């Protein structure tokens, strides 16, 4: 396996570096005068960062804390907006690789990203949402106030959604083993949206298996949540009494010790080699899967098919949004073969059947196979990956392929970021289009839309009523083209500010308006009220 260091020369210069001036001949006589001139030019040249379109090498296990604001400012001033987008796309790839870097005990990274035997990815040391937002609303265990580097194992898990893990509980502390749930919208055992796509329906692959999701947070966000007691609705209500909104820490450029709040969402599919899946093309792990009847668990091999990265930084107070997918999700070269157990095997897309030309796309309910009765979702990408992003993907994939890394089979779909962080949201109403949609969140995001085909499948509808995209969902029947915007969607998230008490004694939280949750749906979607007698005051 080739060393990252030995590959460094193949990938060109780093993204941000101090350039060296070449010797400039001016026909001046005398070595002294020439030397003085050269020294002057060297000093003048070293005035700021220089843009490079290449992915920096050697690769690094350190998560970048922000893009270079000086570089972004210079490029923006010069009107070089395509170059700014490239800076953010490189930032996305750097994050993706660092977050997935093999990591051993005490948080030590492997020498090379391809060394999967060294340990599971760095994100496995992050904090899982069910550890923080407990179903009974209790505070998380004290160990969550420590950094993940100080504890190699996850907390002991005996049950999820009220379903005991049974004999599997002994292995639940293994941070590399996922605990996933199969729960449909009609058989829900829990309100946790991490077991479904956000606000919509389950997703079925071409084998009739449901996709699974989970959310994790880094130490920075976890400590903010714990310190402010935001892990249940009671704590959020108390916080709302003294604060207008959450304000999670932001990353600071070139300060790895200040990475800022980061959330990731992962999408998994069950791999079936007998049905033609090729595990060697996936990052795989073992997962405990909730049975269809919701009464027990079973082990399965799962492959990663999608990853969202949301990162709050100084240059992106509305957060930067990076989304990745597996290259085989939607389209493959049907002529390409892979050697599996010494035999050639053709590639097949996981969530799209090219032979079903009349199947409804991105639609629920999904298509039912007439022969097997299996449900299958026909997924397509409404907005293609931009050519410039495809270019940086090819560059990253080539480097990873040379290293023998499984991450060569993943691709960046796009990166969304605020072009003008100070711009306020555009108020919806008559005469405010297109700003009421493309600047719904404020910050004037670019690209306007960004959706992961495996995580926001049913949001990718194309032409649709304006009211489905504007804040508050007004009854506007005029149509526009739309998919979904990471910033636009997460802008609407709120935290609990009060509650009402129903006749049956059940509490229902009410929420502050947009931005009060600082662009994170975890507080509104994953939290619960405490069930141990702790009270918060109901709304008048």
N, C-alpha and C positions, 0 to 999 in steps of 0.2 A: 504494500500500500504506500503510495507516494506521499511524502510529507507535504503539509501545507506550505512550509517554508520553501521547499524546492519548487513549488508552483508559483511562488509570488511574482517572479519575473514575467510569467506568461500573461498576467492579467493587467499589466500596465501600472500606472500611478495610482496612489490613493485618492479618495474623493477630495480631501482637503490637505494641501501641503504647501510648503514654501518653495516656489520655483527658483531654479538657478538661471541666471542670465548667461547668454552666450557672449563670447568676445565680439565686440563690435568694432569694425575698422573704420576709422574716420580719416585715414591718411595723415594722422598726426605724427610728427617726428619725435623720436625719443621714447625709450622704454618707461621712464619715470612718468611722463605725461600719460602714456597709454595705461599704465598701472593705476594712476589716479582716476582716470576716466572709468576704468572697469570697476574699481571699488565704489565709485559714486553710483554707477548704474546698478550694481548689486544691492546697494542700500535702498535705492529707489524701487527696485523690483519687489523687495520683500515688504510690501505694504498691506497685504491681505491674502485671503484664501483664493484659490484658483479652482474653477469648475473643471471636473473631469467626468465624462459620461460612463466611466467604467466602474464596476464593482470593486471596491478596495480589496487588496490581497496583501498579505495573508489574511484569511478569514479570522474573525475574532469571536470568542465566547462571551465578550462583554456587551451587554445590551446598550445600544446608543441611547443617550438621555435626551437628545434633541438633534435637529439639524442645525447647521451653523447659521445663526441669524445674520451675521455679516455677509456671508455668501448669498443668502436668500435676498437680503436687502439690495446687494449690488446687482444681482440678476434681474430682480423686479424693476429696479430703477432703469435698467437698460432695455426693458421690455422683452427679456429673454424668458418668457413664461414656460416654454417647452423644457428649457434647462432646469427651471425650478421644479417642474413635475418630475424630472429625472432625479433630482436630489432627493425628493420624497420617496420615489420608487426604490432608490438605493437604500435609503433609510429603512424602508419596509423589508427588503431582503436581509439587511444586517440584523434587524430585530428577529425576523423569522429564524435565521440560522442560529443566533445566539440563544434564543428561547428554546430551541430544539437541540442545543448542544449536549452531548452525553456528559453526565455529571455524576461524580462519585460521592463518597462520604464527605461530610463537612463542606459540601458545595464545591469541591475541587473539579474543574473542568478537565475533560480528556485532552490529550495533546492534539487530536485531530477530530473533526466533526464526524468522520466515518467510523470512529472507534465505538460502535454501539455496545460492544461487550464491556466497555469501561463503566457504564451505568446508564440509567434511563435519562430522558431529556431533562433539562433544567426546570421546565415548567412543572414537572412532577413534584418538585420541592415547594411549589406555590400552594396557596390555600384554596381548597375546594369550597364551592359556594355552600354546600350542605354543612360544612364545618362551622361556617359563620352564621348562616341564617337557619337556625335549628327549628325543627317543626313545632317544638313546644315553646319557642320564643326565649328559651333560657340563654344566658350569656355563653359565648363559646368558651371552651376550656382555656385555662391560663396559658397553656403551651402556645396558643396562637399569638400571644404577645411577643413571642420570641421569633427571631428570623428563622426561615426554613433551613438555613445553613447549620443551625444549631441542633436540628432534629431531623435525622434522615428518614424517619418513618411517619406516616400519617397517624392521626389519632385512631384508637380502636373503634371499629364500627361493628355494632351488633345487629342493627336493623336500619332499613330505610323505608320511608313511607309506611311505617308500621308493619313491614314484612320482615321477619327475622332472617338473617343470613344463615343461621344454623351452623353446620360444620364449616361453612366458608368463612365464618367470622374470624377464624384463626389466621387467615391469610389476608384479611382486609386491611391490615396495617402496612402491607407492602405498597409502597408509593407507586410502583410501576404497574400495579393491577388496578384497572378501572372498575368502578361500580356504576353500572348503567341501568336505565329503566326503559322498558317497552310499555308505553302508556299512550293509548289513542285518545282523541278528543272525546269520544263517546264512552270510554271506559276509564276515565280519569280517577286515579286513587289519590291524587295530590294536585295542588295548584302550582307546583314548581314547573315553570315554563322551560327549564333546562331539559326536560324530558320530551319536549315538543318544539317545533319551530316557533319563533316568536309570534304570538297572537294568532296563529293559524293552525294548521293541521299536521299530522304525521306525514312522513315521506317514505315511500317504498322504492327499493331498488329493483332491478330487472330480475332478481331472484325471488321477489316477493317478500324480502326482509325489510323491516323498518330501520331507518337511520336513527342514531342516538346522539345526544348532545350533552355537553357539560361545560360549566363555567368555572374559571379559576382566576384568582387575583394575586398580585405580587405582594411582597411584604409592605410596601409603602401604602397601598390602598387598604390592606388588612389592618394595619396599625391605626390608620385614620378612622376606620369603622369601629374598631374596638375602643379606642380612646374616647370617641364621641357617642358610644353606646347606640349605634345606628343599626344594630343587628336585629332589632325587632321594632314593631310599630310603636310600642310604648316609648322607646328611646327616641325614635324619630319625632314623635309628637312633642316630647320634652325639648328636643333640639329646636324644633320649629318655633317654640315660644320665645326663643332668644336669638334666632338666626333667620335671615331671609332665605338662605339657600346653602347647600353644601358647597365647599370649595376645596376639593382634594388637591394634594400637592402636585406641582408641575415639575417636569424634568428640566434640568439646566444643562445647557450644552457643555460638553467636555467635563462634566461632573458626574462620573458614574456612580458616585455615592449619593447622588440626588436624581434617581431615575424617573421620578414622578409616578403617579398611579397608572397601573396597567391592568387591563382585563383581557382575558382571552376566552374565546368560545371555540370548542372543538366539536367536529362532526365525525362520527364513526359509522362504518358499516360492517356487518358480520361477513367474514370471508368464508367461502365455500369452494374448496379446491375441486371437489367432485363436480361442481357445476361450472367450472372453468375459470374461477378466480386465480390470480397469480400473486400470492403473498409476497414474493420477492420484490415486487414493484411498489410495495406499501411500507410505511412505518407501521409495524404491527405490535400488538400487545394482547395479553389475556384480559378478558373482562368478565365480571359477574353480571349476567343479564337477567332482568326480571321476567319470569315466565308469563306467557300470555294470559293465564288465569289469575295473575297477580298474587299467587299464594306461595311462591318459592323462587329460587334462583338456579341458574345453570351457568357453567363456564363456556366461553366461546372465544375464538380468535377474531379480533377486530382489526380493521385497517383504518388509518386516519384518511379522511376524504375532504376535510375542510378545516380552516383555521382563520378566525377573526382576531385581529390585534387592535385594541383601542388603547391609545397612549396619550395621556395629558402632558403637554410640554409647554415651555415658555412661549414658543412661537405658535403653538396651537392650543389656546385655552379652550376651544371647542373640541379638542382632542384631534389627533390624526387617526385615520381609520385605514387599516391594511387588511386585505382579505386574500387568502390563498385557497387553492383547490388542488386536488389530485388531477393529473393530466388525463386520466382515463375516465373522468366523471361523465363527460357528455359526448366526446368524439374521439375516435381512434382511427389509425390507418388500418383498414381491414386486411391489407396485404402483409402487414408486419407480423412477424412471429417471434416468440420467445421460447428459449429452450427450458422446458420444465421436465425434470426427471429424465433428461436425455432425449426428449421428444419435442418437436416444434409445436407450439400452441399459438393460435391466432388471438390477437387482442380483441376485447369486446368492451363497449362502454358500459358503465355501471348503472347509469340512470337514464339512458336513452336507447330506444330500439329503432335503428335506422330503417328497419323493414316495416315499421308501422307508420306509413306516410299520413294516414288519416287520424291518428291518435290526437286527442286534444292535448295541448302542451300546457305545462305549469297549471294544471287544473285539478280541482278536488270536487267530487271523489275521483280517485285514480281509475285507470283502465283495468278491467278484470280479464285475465287471460281465459278465453273460452275453454281451453283444453284442461288447464290445471286449476282454474278458479282463483289463482293468485292475483293480488292487487299489485299494480305496477304504475309508478308515476312517470309520465313522459316529460322529462325536463329538458328545456332548451335555454340558451343564454340570449336574452333579448338585446342587450347591448354588448357588442363584441369587445374583446380585450384590445386596447389601443395598440397599433403597430410599434410605437416606441416602447411600450411596456413589454410586448412580445420580444423585442430586441434584448432588453436587459434580462428577460427570462432565459433566452437562449444562451446568453453569456454565463449566467449563474449555473444553468444546468450543465453546460459544457465543463465548467470547472468541477462541479460536483461529480459528474460522470467520470472524469479523469481520476478522481479520488476514490471512486467506487462507493459513493454515498447514496443511500436510498432517497435522499432529499432531491436528487436529480429529477424525480417524478412528480414534483410539485411546481406550481406556477402562481405568480402574482396576478390577480385579476385587475387590480388597480389600487391606488392610494387616494383617499379623499382628505383634504386639508383646507383650512380657512385662508383665503387669499387676502382678506381684510378683517382680522380678528376684532377690530373695534366697531365694525358695522353692526348696528342693531338689527334684530329680526324685522322683516317686513310684515306689517299688520295685514291680515287677510281682509278682503272686502271688495266692493266694486272698484274696478279700475286699477287693482294692484298687481295683476298678472304682468309678467311672469315672476316678479319678486316674491309674491306670497307663496310660491312654490320653491323657486331656486335659491331664495334667501330666507326660507322659513325659519331656519335656525339662527340667523345672523352669521356674521363672519364671511359671507359670500363664498360658500364652499365650491371647490372644483375637484373632480368633476361633479356636476349637479347630482347625478345618480350613481350609486354604487351598490350592487347587490351580489351576494354569494348565491350561486344557483342551488346549492344544497342546503343553505340556511334560510334563504328568503325566496324559496321557489314560487310561492303563491302570490307574492307581491309583484312578480314580473308579468304584468298583464298588458303592457303597451298602452294603447289608447283607453282612457278611462275618465270618469267624471272629475271635474276640478275639485269638488268637495271631498273626494277621497284623499287628496294630497294636501289641502290647506289645513292649517292648525284649527282644531275644533270641529272639523268635518262638516262645514256648512252645506246646506242643501242647494248646491250649485250643480246644474246638469250639463253645463258646457263641458266639452271634452278636451283633454290635452294628452300628450304622450308622457308616460311616467312609468318608472319601475319603483325604486325606493332609494332613499338617501340615508346613509348611516347617520350623518349629523342631523338631518331633518327628523328622522324617527326618534333618535335619542334626545333631541331637544325637548320633546314633549314629556319626558319622564319626570315624575315628582316624588316627593317624600311625604309620609303621613303627617298631617297637621292636626287632625282631630278624628273622632269616630262617632258613629251613631249606634244606638243600641236597639236591636230589633225586639219584637214581642217575645221571641224565643230566647232572648238573652244573648244572642250572637252579636259580636261587635263587627262593624263594617268600617274600615278606615276610609277617611276622606283625605285628599291629597292637595298639596300646594300646586301651583301652576308650573308651566314649562320652565326649565333650567334649574328648578329647585333641587333636583337630584344630581346636578352637575353631569348631565349627559349619560347617566347610568340607570338602566332599568332594574338593576338587581334589587334596589331598595323597595321599589313598589311591587315587583313581581315575586320576590323570593322571601320577603320577611313575613313574620306571623306575630300575633299578640302573645304575650306571656300567658301561660295557663296555670301559674302557681299562686295566683291571688294578687299579683302585682297589678295595680290599677293605673290607668291614665284617665284623665277627665274627658267625658264625652262632650260632643258639641252641644251648645245651648239648644 
